[in-house]
Amino acid sequence: MPANNASLDKPTKRRRNSDRTKEDILEVATSEFADNGYAGARVDLIAERTHTTKRMIYYYFTDKEGLYQAVLERSYGAIRALERGLDLSGLGPIEAIRALAELTFDHHEQHPEFIRLVANENMLRGEHIRRSEALMRLGAPAVDLLSDILAEGQAAGLFRTDVDALDVHMIISSFCVFRVANRHTWQALFGRDMIAPELREHQRRILGGMVVAFLGQPGD
C-alpha cells in the first residue's frame, strides 16, 4: 500500500517546529546574556519570552551553560559565515583587505549584542569559549582568509612583511569594537555619537584607509 503522505509529513513538521523553537530560544537568549551576562541572565525569563518552559530549554541545551555556549557558537558562527561568503574574486589585495575590514565594520554595528557577549566572556576569562570545540575551531577561517590576502599583498610588494593575520585582525577588530562598545562613554565625554548615521561612511572609510596605510608602510 502507498505510504500516507500526512504521516510522512509529521516528522518533517516536528523537525521544523523544533528548529523554529530552538532558534527562538537562541534569539531571546542572545539578548538576555548580552544584557545581563552569564551570571545575571535568567533562564526563567527566556522561557517566558519564548512561550516555552525551562524544562524544554534544558531538553534542547542541557543546562544554562549549554544554552550560553550555544549562543556564543551561533554569534561567532554568524560572522565567520559572512567572512566565508565574502566574494573577493577579481579584487586585488588592497581592495580585498578593505572589503574584509568593511564587512567587520558592518557586522559589529548591526550586532551590538555580539560586542556585549564578547565583553562578558572576556570578564569570565574566556572560560566558556575554551570549553567549546566548535568555538575553538571558528577562529581558523578568519585567520586563513586574512593570511591569504596578506600573502598575496606581500608577494606583490604591496604589504609589509613583518605582520601576520592576527596583527591585522586585531587592528580591524579594535576599531570596530571600540566604536560600538564605548559609544555611550565617548558621547558623554566628547559629545559625539560614534555610530551616528551621518558619521557611518566617514568612519568606514577611515578604517579601510587605516589598515591599507599601515600595511603599505615599510616594516620595522
N, C-alpha and C positions, 0 to 999 in steps of 0.2 A: 504493500500500500504506500502511496506517496506520503511523504512527511508533511505534517501540518505546519504551514508557514508561520502561523501565530505562535506555535510552541517553539519554533526555531528562533523567532524574533525575541523571545523573552530574555534569554541570556545576554543578547546584544543590548537590549534596552536596560537591563540591570547594570551592565558594564558602563553604559553611557551615563546612567544616573549616578553610579558610584564615582565615576571620573568627575562628573559635574560637582558632586558633593565635596569630594576631596579638593577640587580647585577652589570652590567657595571657601572652604575652611582655610586653605593656604592664603587666599587673598586677604581674608579678615585677620588671620594670624600674623601676616606680614605687617599690617598696620599696628596691631596690638604690641608685637615685640619691638617694632621700630619706635613706638611712642613711649613704651614703659620699660624696655629692657627685658632680659630674660627673667630676672627675679620678680620684677613688678608686673609682668604680663599675667593675666588671669584666663585660664582655660575655660572657666565657667562663663566668662563674658564672651569669649569666642564662640562657645556653643550657643549662647543666647542669640548672638548676632547672626549666626548661620542657620538658626531654626533647627538645630540638631541637639545632640546630648554629649556630655563629657565622655560618656561610655563609648559613643560612636566615634568620637575623635580619637580615643585611645585604641579603638579597634583598628583604625587606619594607620595610626602613627605610634602606637605602643604606649607612649607617655609624653610628658611635657617636653622633655629633652629631644625625643624623636620628632616631635612637631617642629620644634625650633630648628633642628638640623635640616628638616625638610624645607623650611622657609629659607634658610641660608643657601641650600643647594639650588632651590628654584631661583633665588635672586641672583646669585653668581652665575648660574647657568644661563640666565637671560642675556647678560651682557656678553658672555662667551659665545652664545649663539649668534648675536649680532656681529661680532668680530669675524666669526667663521663665514658669515653670509656676505661680508663686505666684498664688493666686486672691485678688484684692483687691476683687472685686465686692461692693458693699454696705458696704464699710468706709470710714469717714471717714479723713482724712489722719493723724490721731493713731494710730488703730488700724492703719493701713497701714504707717506707719513702724515701729511696734512689731513687726509681723509680719515685716517685712524684716530688722530687727535680730535677731530671734529665729531666723529662718532661717539667717542667717550664723553665729550662735552655735552652732546645732545642727550645721551642716556642719563648721565648724572643729574642734569637739570630736570628731566622728565620723571625721574625716580628718586626724589629726595628721601624716600623711606629706605632706599638702599644705602645711602650715606649714613643714616642713623643706625641701621643694622650693623654696618661695618664699625662705626664708633663704639657701639655697645659691645660688640665681640672683642674689640681691642681692649676694652675695660676688663673683659674676662680673660685677657691674655691669649686669645685665640684658642681656648681650650676645646670648644665645640667643633671648630674647623679641623683641628688636629685629629679629632675622633672620627671624622667622616672621610672615608676613602674616596667618595665621589668628589668632595671638595678639594682634596689634596691633588686630584688629577686635573682639576679645572684650570689651574694656573698655566699648564703647558701650552694650550692653544694660543693664548695671548702672547706668551714669550716666543713661540715658534713664528707667529706672524711678524712680530717686530724684528726678530732675528733675520728673517728672510729679506725684509725691507732694508734693514741696516746693511746686510751683506752686499746687496745689490748696489746701494749707495756708496759703500766703501770701495767696492771693486771698480766703480766708475770714477772714483776720486772726488765724489761729491760730499761724503760724510767723513768726519774724523774717525780714527780707528781705535781710539783709547776709551771707548764706551761700549757697553753691551746693552742688550734688550731691556734688562731690568733697570738700568740707569734711565733710559728713555721712558719706560713705563712709569717710573717714579715721578719724573718731571711732568708728564701728562696728567697723571692721577692727582698730583699735588694741586695743580691749578684747578682742575675740575671739582675736586672735593672741597677745596677751600672756599670757593665762591658760594657753594650751597651750604656747607656746614657752618660757616661763620657769617652767614648773611645777616643775622639779627644784631650781633655784636658790632659788626662792621658798620651797619646802618646807624646804630646808636652812637658810635664814636665819630663817624665821619659824615653822616647824613647821606650816604649813597647806598641804595639797594643794589647789590651786585647782580641780582637776577631780574632787574627791571627789564621789561621787553625792549625798551629803546636802546639798551646797552648790549643786547644779546649778540648781534652780529659783530659789533666792535670787539667784544671780548673773545668771540670765536676766532676772529682774525688775529688777535693778539696771541692766542695760544698757538695757532699754526705757525705764525711768524717766529715766535719764541723758540719753538722746537727746531724749526728749519735753520734759524740763525745759529743756535747752539751747535747743531750737528755740522754746520758748514765752517765752524771755526777750526783753526789748526789745533791739534792735540797738545797736551802738556809735554 
